[in-house]
């Protein structure tokens, strides 16, 4: 499982540019919630709380789908290797999605649209984000935002065999997304420009596809 944790961390890191597009606006709102006269430590506390809430939601999702996958494997006889085969295919689709060569994952994102429409109105109760608890709550809500990057990693949690492993995979994925969003919050312009650079996204996409193909071969060998 340690390889799966590392892989999830890597997916989070490589998907950095996508993270900026999906959640960058929220982190910008957090940093502008406090006046310029307030201490940088207060700003950092808001950003940290938001990311803890977001990663907490990812971890909860991982536990849920990991448990579901383990039940399916035990009661239905669904082979774990088969689930890993599906996870590898989703990773390839993720690379194609980030490279903007094939946008099939955008259809998968719509699966979570119904749940998000029910959760989204709760955001209004947390704005303005002027306290740690509000930032934590907003992060927890935004963790459920429909996202192809998140859904692709969740397929690894389904194939993990247990709620614990599924939760840890998504925890490591969430940690992998931290550099991009912290960069946005701290205003490190040079690094942010790199993450949004066209060629950086293309290289990232190719690396994800290569790793997906590698994972596909390994899963196929285990299955057959």
Phi, psi and omega per residue, in radians:
X1 nan -0.401 -3.102
X2 -1.054 -0.571 3.094
X3 -1.159 -0.652 3.110
X4 -1.150 -0.678 3.107
X5 -1.108 -0.784 3.125
X6 -1.108 -0.707 3.139
X7 -1.090 -0.741 3.130
X8 -1.111 -0.713 3.087
X9 -1.077 -0.729 -3.139
X10 -1.137 -0.718 3.112
X11 -1.067 -0.738 3.106
X12 -1.085 -0.735 -3.137
X13 -1.178 -0.791 -3.084
X14 -1.250 -0.422 3.120
X15 -1.527 0.309 -3.035
X16 -0.957 -0.793 -3.120
X17 -1.084 -0.657 3.112
X18 -1.148 -0.665 3.129
X19 -1.049 -0.702 -3.136
X20 -1.087 -0.662 -3.139
X21 -1.227 -0.651 -3.053
X22 -1.428 -0.766 -3.002
X23 -2.074 -0.028 -3.095
X24 -1.052 -0.648 -3.139
X25 -1.114 -0.618 -3.139
X26 -1.218 -0.744 3.120
X27 -1.134 -0.601 3.066
X28 -1.119 -0.675 3.110
X29 -1.129 -0.634 -3.141
X30 -1.136 -0.788 -3.086
X31 -1.239 -0.388 3.122
X32 -1.628 -0.020 -3.096
X33 -1.226 -0.496 -3.136
X34 -1.790 2.625 3.117
X35 -1.232 2.799 -3.116
X36 -1.091 -0.405 -3.080
X37 -1.349 -0.242 -3.084
X38 -1.419 2.722 -3.007
X39 -1.201 2.612 3.119
X40 -1.108 -0.493 3.114
X41 -1.130 -0.579 3.094
X42 -1.203 -0.672 3.073
X43 -1.115 -0.804 -3.125
X44 -1.073 -0.621 3.137
X45 -1.129 -0.703 3.106
X46 -1.111 -0.821 -3.111
X47 -1.104 -0.746 3.136
X48 -1.115 -0.753 -3.138
X49 -1.113 -0.724 3.117
X50 -1.044 -0.815 -3.102
X51 -1.218 -0.577 3.057
X52 -1.120 -0.721 3.103
X53 -1.128 -0.753 -3.135
X54 -1.105 -0.837 -3.129
X55 -1.184 -0.573 3.082
X56 -1.071 -0.698 3.098
X57 -1.170 -0.708 3.078
X58 -1.040 -0.752 -3.112
X59 -1.123 -0.718 3.100
X60 -1.096 -0.762 3.089
X61 -1.015 -0.788 -3.129
X62 -1.057 -0.709 3.118
X63 -1.116 -0.734 -3.112
X64 -1.123 -0.885 -3.095
X65 -1.280 -0.524 3.070
X66 -1.132 -0.734 3.081
X67 -1.135 -0.742 3.122
X68 -1.069 -0.758 3.124
X69 -1.117 -0.671 -3.139
X70 -1.188 -0.659 3.097
X71 -1.139 -0.733 3.126
X72 -1.103 -0.696 -3.129
X73 -1.161 -0.675 -3.085
X74 -1.388 -0.771 -3.004
X75 -1.583 -0.553 -3.097
X76 -1.755 -0.313 -3.116
X77 1.442 0.336 3.130
X78 -1.236 2.104 -3.072
X79 -1.199 2.375 3.109
X80 -1.057 -0.638 3.121
X81 -1.075 -0.592 3.094
X82 -1.152 -0.692 3.096
X83 -1.153 -0.644 3.119
X84 -1.199 -0.538 3.071
X85 -1.104 -0.754 3.108
X86 -1.122 -0.728 3.136
X87 -1.067 -0.702 3.126
X88 -1.135 -0.689 3.111
X89 -1.112 -0.720 3.116
X90 -1.119 -0.590 3.126
X91 -1.165 -0.670 3.073
X92 -1.122 -0.774 3.095
X93 -1.063 -0.614 3.122
X94 -1.124 -0.748 3.101
X95 -1.069 -0.743 3.113
X96 -1.137 -0.597 -3.139
X97 -1.222 -0.801 -3.137
X98 -1.168 -0.622 3.081
X99 -1.327 -0.133 -3.128
X100 1.054 0.654 3.085
X101 -1.731 -0.497 3.119
X102 -2.635 2.070 -2.947
X103 -1.794 0.552 -3.116
X104 -1.047 -0.537 -3.123
X105 -1.128 -0.363 3.091
X106 -1.101 -0.523 3.082
X107 -1.240 -0.644 3.115
X108 -1.148 -0.643 3.132
X109 -1.026 -0.540 -3.111
X110 -1.170 -0.305 3.136
X111 -1.109 -0.541 -3.134
X112 -1.631 0.077 -3.061
X113 -1.124 -0.693 -3.117
X114 -1.091 -0.798 3.118
X115 -1.122 -0.726 -3.121
X116 -1.112 -0.651 3.134
X117 -1.104 -0.499 3.098
X118 -1.399 -0.564 -3.105
X119 -1.482 -0.571 -3.027
X120 -0.947 -0.710 -3.141
X121 -1.038 -0.401 3.138
X122 -1.172 -0.364 3.127
X123 -1.021 -0.599 -3.083
X124 -1.080 -0.512 -3.136
X125 -1.311 -0.226 -3.078
X126 -1.880 0.035 -3.141
X127 -1.939 2.293 0.115
X128 -1.289 2.576 -3.133
X129 -1.489 1.538 -3.055
X130 -2.092 0.296 3.092
X131 -2.602 2.777 -3.125
X132 -1.082 -0.710 -3.119
X133 -1.122 -0.667 3.100
X134 -1.170 -0.713 3.118
X135 -1.119 -0.704 3.110
X136 -1.101 -0.793 3.131
X137 -1.124 -0.717 3.136
X138 -1.133 -0.698 3.105
X139 -1.113 -0.718 3.127
X140 -1.097 -0.661 3.110
X141 -1.205 -0.797 -3.079
X142 -1.222 -0.273 3.047
X143 -1.112 -0.367 -3.113
X144 -1.679 0.089 3.101
X145 -1.079 2.272 3.131
X146 -0.974 2.159 -3.039
X147 -2.614 2.167 3.141
X148 -1.072 -0.607 3.126
X149 -1.101 -0.786 3.127
X150 -1.152 -0.811 -3.085
X151 -1.120 -0.636 3.117
X152 -1.127 -0.717 3.130
X153 -1.234 -0.547 3.103
X154 -1.073 -0.499 3.107
X155 -1.113 -0.514 3.061
X156 -1.229 -0.605 3.100
X157 -1.172 -0.668 3.102
X158 -1.049 -0.666 -3.094
X159 -1.528 0.108 -3.046
X160 -1.359 -0.409 3.077
X161 1.660 -0.138 3.125
X162 -2.832 2.824 3.102
X163 -1.121 -0.699 -3.115
X164 -1.099 -0.859 -3.126
X165 -1.135 -0.681 3.109
X166 -1.087 -0.724 3.123
X167 -1.138 -0.731 -3.115
X168 -1.181 -0.629 3.100
X169 -1.063 -0.797 -3.131
X170 -1.267 -0.502 3.049
X171 -1.105 -0.811 3.134
X172 -1.164 -0.631 3.065
X173 -1.058 -0.808 3.136
X174 -1.051 -0.710 3.098
X175 -1.113 -0.592 3.117
X176 -1.158 -0.494 -3.136
X177 -1.421 -0.200 -3.061
X178 -1.028 -0.829 -3.077
X179 -0.940 -0.734 -3.108
X180 -1.117 -0.815 -3.065
X181 -1.313 -0.557 3.057
X182 -1.197 -0.637 3.071
X183 -1.029 -0.772 3.121
X184 -1.083 -0.760 -3.081
X185 -1.207 -0.658 -3.073
X186 -1.524 -0.122 3.066
X187 1.240 0.605 3.094
X188 -1.413 1.604 -2.956
X189 -1.075 -0.763 -3.068
X190 -1.096 -0.754 -3.140
X191 -1.236 -0.669 3.118
X192 -1.105 -0.676 3.112
X193 -1.128 -0.668 3.111
X194 -1.108 -0.791 -3.092
X195 -1.113 -0.502 -3.121
X196 -1.678 -0.002 -3.111
X197 -1.147 2.437 -3.102
X198 -1.003 -0.824 -3.071
X199 -1.235 -0.553 3.065
X200 -1.091 -0.739 3.108
X201 -1.123 -0.688 -3.131
X202 -1.149 -0.783 3.127
X203 -1.113 -0.743 3.102
X204 -1.017 -0.791 -3.131
X205 -1.063 -0.774 -3.133
X206 -1.106 -0.745 3.129
X207 -1.077 -0.718 3.111
X208 -1.134 -0.714 3.128
X209 -1.128 -0.768 3.117
X210 -1.055 -0.795 3.137
X211 -1.158 -0.619 3.104
X212 -1.118 -0.732 3.115
X213 -1.127 -0.748 3.086
X214 -1.024 -0.808 3.137
X215 -1.128 -0.623 3.124
X216 -1.110 -0.758 3.128
X217 -1.105 -0.787 3.140
X218 -1.093 -0.787 3.137
X219 -1.107 -0.684 3.131
X220 -1.102 -0.747 3.130
X221 -1.111 -0.669 3.117
X222 -1.209 -0.585 -3.077
X223 -1.383 -0.644 -3.060
X224 -2.062 nan nan
